[in-house]
Amino acid sequence: MISVIASITVIEGELARFLEIFKAKLLVRAEDGCIEYFPTLDVDSGLPVQVKEPSTVTIIEKWQSLNALHAHLGTPHMLAYREETKDIVEKVSLKVLQEA
């Protein structure tokens, strides 16, 4: 199993628009090999070590394999998502992980 943590920083004032576009693509969950896929936002936990980034959406993903992840990235809906969000996304970083 592969886990992915995708951090997407959105241009200020565009968070609602980004989430609307992103949530319209949640058919990702029906892709072969997708175990889990959902967007999250920071919540104030009161923990002193927490780093809050209000303009960042963190996507939590789990895939059966790297092949499934790679196939996902080339799907028509993901290509459309990248095109639709290219002007409102400031930065993207990925952590692709496997169990230690």
N, C-alpha and C positions, 0 to 999 in steps of 0.2 A: 504494500500500500504506500502511496505517495501523498504527503500533505503539502499544501501550498498556502502560504500566507502572502497575499498580494496587497500592498499598501498603495493606494491611489490618492494622490493629493490633487484636489480640485481647486480651480481658480476661485478666489473669494466671490461669494454671491451666487455661485453656480451649483451648490450642493444639491438642492432640490431637483434641479433639471438633470444632473448626473444620475441621481437615484432613480428618477422616472425612466430614463433610458436604460439603466442597468437592470432594473426590475422587469422591464419588458423582455429581457433576454434570459429570464430564468428557466426557459425551456432547456437550458444546459443540463438541468437535473435529470432529463430524460436521455441524455447521451449515454452510449455504451461506456461503462467503466466509471461513471460518476457516482460516487458514494454520498458526497455532501458538497453543497455549494451555496453560500449565502453571504450577503453584505452585512457589515457591522459598523457601528459608530462608537466612539469613546463615550464611556459613562463615567461620571465623577465618582470614584470609589472612596475618596478620602485617604487613600494610601499615599504616604509621602514620596514614594519612589515612582509613582505613576507619571508617565509623560503623556499629556493630553494633546491631541492634534485635531481640533474641531473641523478642519477642512480636509481631513483624510478619511477615506472609506477603506476599511480593511475587509478583504474578501477571504473567507475561510473555505478552503477546498480540500476534498479528499478524493483521490483517484485510485482505481485498482492497479494502475501501472503507469510508467512513464509514457508508454505508447498511447494509452488513453488520453493522457494530458496533451501530448503532441497532436493527436487527432482533434481534440477539442479546440486547440488554438487555430486550426485551419478551417473550422466550420463556417458556413456562410453567415450565421448570426453573430459570430465573434468578429468576423471581418467587418460586418455592418456596424457593430458596437464600436469598434476602434475608429471607424470613419465618423460616426455620429458624435463621438466624444473628443475627437482630436483637438478641438479648439477650446475645450473647457478643462482638460486634464493638464496639470502642471508637471507632475512627476509620477512615475510608477516604479516600484521596487518589488522584487519577488524573492521569497525564500521558498525553495523547493526542498522538501525534507523527507527523510525516511527514518523509521524507528531505529534508535541506537542499540 
